[in-house]
Amino acid sequence: MPHRLALSIALVLASAFAGTGLERPAAFAQGDGDVESKFIAMLNNATLKGTWAPVQQGKLGGERGNDSYRIARATKSDDGKWTIFTVISAGDRQIEFPIAASVKFAGDSAVLILDNVRASPGKANWSARVMFHDDVYAGRWWETSNKEHGGTIAGTITREPAKKP
C-alpha cells in the first residue's frame, strides 16, 4: 500500500508543476544513443536470474525460484528493429537463437516488447513486456494463443567477464 501512496503523490506533484517551468527536463528520449548503448551493454553476455510466478484467471500464483535466461547480445539495426540473441543449450552445444523484438525507453528504463515470437526452435509463440533498469528486470509473459499460460518474471542481471584473447 505505501508504494501506491508514493505513486499517487508523485503523480499529483507532476500535475501541479506541469507547465510552470519547474518540472524536471526529460533526461532521455526514444532513440537516445546513450540509453540504447547502456541497454546493449547491460545485455551483452548476460545472465538473467530470478523468479517467476504463474498468472491464471487474473490471479497471481505462488512465486517460484531458479528462473534463468542467457543472452549473448542485443543489437539494433539501422531501421530501428531490435534482435535479442538468446543462448540455448542443445546437448553439449550452446546455440545463439535470434529473437525479433521492439524496445521502447521510458527515461533510462528499457521496455522489451515481444509480440507473437518463437522464443526457441520448435516451441510455442510467446508475447511479453519486460522492463530493464540498473541490472534488474521485471515483466509479464504469456503464450500468444493462450493468455492463461503465462506469468510474471523478476530478477537481476549479471555479466560474465570478457574473455582474454
C-alpha positions in Angstrom: 0.0 0.0 0.0 2.8 2.5 0.7 4.0 2.3 -2.9 0.6 3.3 -4.1 0.7 6.3 -1.9 4.1 7.3 -3.2 3.0 6.9 -6.8 -0.1 9.0 -6.1 2.0 11.7 -4.5 4.4 11.7 -7.5 1.5 12.0 -10.0 -0.1 14.9 -8.0 3.3 16.7 -7.8 3.9 16.2 -11.5 0.5 17.6 -12.3 1.0 20.5 -10.0 4.3 21.5 -11.6 3.3 20.8 -15.3 3.6 24.0 -17.4 5.2 26.0 -14.6 8.7 25.6 -15.9 9.7 23.9 -12.7 9.2 20.4 -13.9 12.3 18.3 -14.4 13.5 18.3 -18.0 13.4 14.9 -19.8 16.7 13.3 -19.3 16.4 10.8 -22.1 14.2 10.3 -25.2 13.4 7.5 -27.6 16.4 6.8 -29.8 18.8 8.4 -27.3 22.2 6.8 -28.2 23.4 6.8 -24.6 20.5 4.9 -23.1 20.5 2.5 -26.0 24.2 1.8 -25.7 23.7 1.2 -21.9 20.9 -1.2 -22.6 23.0 -3.1 -25.2 26.0 -3.2 -22.7 23.6 -4.5 -19.9 22.6 -7.4 -22.1 26.0 -8.3 -23.5 27.0 -11.8 -22.3 24.3 -11.5 -19.6 22.5 -14.0 -17.4 19.1 -13.0 -16.1 18.4 -14.9 -12.9 15.3 -14.6 -10.7 11.9 -15.8 -10.0 8.6 -16.3 -11.9 5.0 -16.7 -10.8 2.1 -18.1 -12.9 -0.9 -15.8 -13.7 -4.2 -17.7 -14.2 -7.7 -16.3 -14.3 -6.3 -12.9 -13.4 -4.7 -14.2 -10.2 -1.1 -14.3 -9.3 0.1 -17.7 -8.2 2.9 -18.6 -5.8 6.4 -17.3 -6.7 8.9 -20.0 -8.0 12.6 -19.5 -8.0 15.6 -20.6 -10.1 14.4 -19.0 -13.3 17.4 -18.2 -15.6 18.0 -16.9 -19.2 21.2 -16.3 -21.0 21.6 -13.5 -23.6 24.6 -13.3 -25.9 23.8 -9.8 -27.1 21.2 -7.2 -28.2 21.5 -5.4 -31.5 19.6 -2.6 -33.1 19.6 -2.4 -36.9 19.6 0.9 -38.9 15.9 0.6 -39.5 15.3 0.6 -35.7 14.5 -3.1 -35.2 16.0 -5.0 -32.4 17.3 -8.5 -32.1 18.0 -10.3 -28.8 20.3 -13.2 -29.2 19.5 -15.8 -26.5 21.7 -18.7 -25.7 20.1 -22.2 -25.8 21.7 -25.4 -24.6 21.3 -28.3 -27.1 23.1 -31.3 -25.6 26.7 -30.2 -25.0 26.4 -27.3 -27.5 25.5 -23.6 -26.9 23.4 -22.2 -29.7 22.6 -18.5 -30.2 18.9 -18.0 -31.2 17.8 -14.6 -32.5 14.5 -13.2 -31.3 13.0 -10.2 -33.0 11.8 -7.5 -30.5 10.8 -3.9 -30.1 12.4 -1.8 -27.4 10.9 1.4 -26.0 12.5 3.7 -23.5 10.8 5.4 -20.5 13.6 7.7 -19.4 16.6 5.5 -18.7 14.5 2.3 -18.4 14.1 -0.1 -21.4 10.9 -2.0 -22.1 11.4 -5.1 -24.2 8.3 -5.9 -26.3 7.8 -9.4 -27.8 4.7 -9.9 -29.8 3.9 -13.4 -31.0 7.5 -14.6 -31.4 9.0 -18.0 -31.3 11.4 -18.0 -28.4 13.2 -21.2 -29.3 13.1 -23.7 -32.1 10.0 -26.0 -32.3 8.2 -24.3 -29.4 5.1 -22.2 -29.0 4.9 -18.4 -29.8 5.1 -16.0 -26.9 4.4 -12.4 -26.1 6.0 -10.4 -23.3 6.6 -7.0 -21.8 9.8 -6.8 -19.7 11.3 -3.7 -18.1 15.1 -3.4 -17.6 16.8 -0.9 -15.2 20.1 -0.9 -13.4 20.7 -4.7 -13.8 17.2 -5.6 -12.6 14.3 -6.8 -14.8 10.6 -7.4 -14.2 7.7 -8.2 -16.5 4.8 -10.3 -17.8 4.9 -13.1 -20.4 2.2 -15.3 -22.0 1.7 -17.9 -24.7 0.3 -15.8 -27.5 -2.5 -18.3 -28.3 -3.4 -18.9 -24.6 -3.1 -15.9 -22.2 -3.9 -18.3 -19.3 -0.5 -19.9 -19.9 1.8 -17.2 -18.7 3.1 -15.4 -15.7 5.4 -12.7 -14.2 9.2 -12.7 -14.1 11.6 -10.6 -12.0 15.3 -10.8 -11.2 18.8 -9.5 -11.6 21.3 -9.3 -14.4 24.9 -10.4 -14.2 27.6 -10.5 -16.9 30.5 -12.8 -17.5 33.8 -11.0 -17.6 35.2 -10.6 -21.1 37.4 -13.4 -22.2 41.0 -12.5 -22.9 42.3 -13.5 -26.3 
